[in-house]
Amino acid sequence: MIYKSILDFSGRKKMLALLIDPDETGPDRIPDLIGQANDSGVSFVLVGGSLVNKPVDTLVAAIKHHSLAPVLLFPGSPGQLSNNADGLLLLSLISGRNPEFLIGNHVIAAQFIKNSSLEVIPVGYMLVENGSISSVEYMSNTKPLPRDKPGIAVSTALAGEMLGLKLIYMEGGSGARDIIPPGIISEVKKNISIPLIVGGGIKSASDLRKVFDAGADIAVVGNAAERDAGILKEFSRLA
């Protein structure tokens, strides 16, 4: 099981995940991109985005065909579901107060998910202020957590864990200017007992090192790898 493997590695080994946005990466780029991911020992491939206008089934099938790592859906809406993946990060946007992203979309998708073969991993998704309006903030109509108030982030993550969510995922949104402040990552990690995923704004090995050193169990890289897949090899040395 994918979640069991995350628990087994958590605290012992850092994991690197590649996020692929279907609107940014077409099937023609998959052999090279996933080849680089395989060579780099990427732990997971995530597929999804805030606004996806293209069907995901074909792309997910192409990724699955080439990938040595599990392929997990990271959907911004029910329209991004596919039974071609290995698993699903079932996201609840716990940093916001929009019921559509707390439970509404989940109700719409529930029957599809129940009848699928996907391994479902409930995830508390926390958007952290990054200095600009991200796609997630705009599409979800929610305010991100303030980047200078770690106490709010800690309480939000704790609430998610107490509700039974199995992972906490913190990010600044696609194309974030900077990584989440390491102080927030550290405080959240010290206060929760479930694995922590961090993404957004990781553009260099220095950024990745700060995220890992602060306590992230899994770091997610998207835009940087889409621009230059070769960066995955450099990143993998830190995992």
Long-range contacts (C-beta under 8 A, 24 or more apart in sequence): 1-119, 2-44, 2-70, 2-72, 2-86, 2-87, 2-119, 2-121, 3-119, 3-121, 3-166, 6-167, 6-195, 6-217, 6-218, 7-195, 9-43, 9-217, 10-195, 10-217, 11-217, 13-239, 14-212, 14-216, 14-217, 14-218, 14-219, 14-238, 14-239, 15-43, 15-44, 15-217, 15-218, 15-219, 15-239, 16-40, 16-41, 16-42, 16-43, 16-208, 16-218, 16-219, 16-221, 16-232, 16-235, 16-236, 16-238, 16-239, 17-42, 17-43, 17-44, 17-45, 17-46, 17-197, 17-199, 17-218, 17-219, 17-220, 17-221, 18-42, 18-44, 18-45, 18-46, 18-220, 18-221, 18-222, 18-225, 18-232, 19-46, 19-47, 19-48, 19-74, 19-199, 19-220, 19-221, 19-222, 20-45, 20-46, 20-47, 20-59, 20-63, 20-222, 20-226, 21-48, 21-49, 21-52, 21-174, 21-222, 21-226, 22-47, 22-48, 22-49, 22-52, 22-54, 22-55, 22-56, 22-59, 22-80, 23-49, 23-51, 23-52, 23-53, 23-54, 24-49, 24-223, 24-226, 25-59, 25-226, 26-54, 26-59, 27-58, 27-59, 27-62, 30-59, 30-62, 30-63, 30-66, 31-66, 32-229, 33-225, 33-226, 33-229, 34-63, 34-66, 34-67, 35-66, 36-225, 36-229, 36-230, 36-232, 36-233, 37-67, 37-69, 37-225, 37-229, 37-232, 38-66, 38-67, 38-68, 38-69, 39-232, 39-233, 40-232, 40-233, 40-235, 40-236, 41-236, 41-239, 42-69, 42-232, 42-236, 43-69, 43-218, 43-239, 44-69, 44-70, 44-71, 44-72, 44-218, 45-69, 45-70, 45-71, 45-72, 46-72, 46-73, 46-74, 46-89, 46-220, 47-71, 47-72, 47-73, 47-74, 47-80, 47-82, 47-85, 48-73, 48-74, 48-75, 48-76, 48-80, 49-74, 49-76, 49-80, 49-135, 49-174, 50-76, 50-134, 50-135, 50-136, 50-138, 50-139, 50-140, 50-173, 50-174, 51-76, 51-135, 51-139, 52-76, 52-77, 52-79, 52-80, 56-80, 56-81, 56-82, 57-82, 57-84, 60-84, 60-85, 72-121, 73-118, 75-109, 76-136, 76-139, 77-105, 78-105, 78-108, 78-109, 78-112, 81-109, 81-112, 81-113, 81-116, 83-116, 83-117, 83-118, 85-118, 86-118, 86-119, 87-118, 87-119, 87-120, 87-121, 88-113, 88-116, 88-118, 88-119, 88-120, 88-121, 89-121, 89-123, 89-167, 89-169, 90-120, 90-121, 90-122, 90-123, 91-123, 91-125, 91-169, 92-122, 92-123, 92-124, 92-125, 92-160, 92-165, 93-125, 93-127, 93-140, 93-142, 94-124, 94-125, 94-126, 94-156, 94-159, 94-160, 94-163, 94-165, 95-125, 95-126, 95-127, 95-128, 95-142, 95-144, 95-145, 95-156, 96-127, 96-140, 96-141, 96-142, 96-143, 97-142, 98-140, 98-141, 98-142, 100-140, 101-140, 101-142, 121-166, 121-167, 122-164, 122-165, 122-166, 122-167, 123-165, 123-166, 123-167, 123-168, 123-169, 123-197, 124-156, 124-157, 124-160, 124-161, 124-163, 124-165, 124-167, 124-168, 124-169, 125-169, 125-171, 126-153, 126-156, 126-157, 126-160, 126-168, 126-169, 126-170, 126-171, 127-171, 127-172, 127-173, 128-153, 128-170, 128-171, 128-172, 128-180, 128-184, 128-200, 129-172, 130-172, 130-173, 130-176, 130-177, 130-178, 130-180, 130-200, 130-201, 131-176, 131-177, 131-178, 132-176, 132-177, 134-172, 134-173, 134-174, 134-175, 134-176, 134-200, 135-173, 135-174, 135-175, 136-171, 136-173, 136-174, 137-173, 144-172, 144-173, 147-180, 147-181, 147-184, 148-181, 150-181, 150-183, 150-184, 150-187, 150-188, 151-187, 153-184, 153-187, 153-188, 154-187, 154-188, 154-191, 157-188, 157-191, 157-192, 157-196, 158-191, 158-192, 161-192, 161-193, 161-194, 165-194, 166-194, 166-195, 167-194, 167-195, 167-196, 167-197, 168-192, 168-194, 168-195, 168-196, 168-197, 169-196, 169-197, 169-198, 169-199, 170-196, 170-197, 170-198, 170-199, 171-198, 171-199, 171-200, 171-220, 172-199, 172-200, 172-201, 173-200, 174-200, 174-222, 174-223, 175-223, 176-200, 176-201, 177-201, 179-207, 179-210, 179-211, 180-211, 182-210, 182-211, 182-213, 182-214, 183-214, 185-211, 185-214, 185-215, 185-216, 186-214, 186-215, 188-215, 189-214, 189-215, 189-216, 190-215, 205-234, 205-235, 205-237, 205-238, 208-235, 208-238, 209-238, 212-238, 212-239
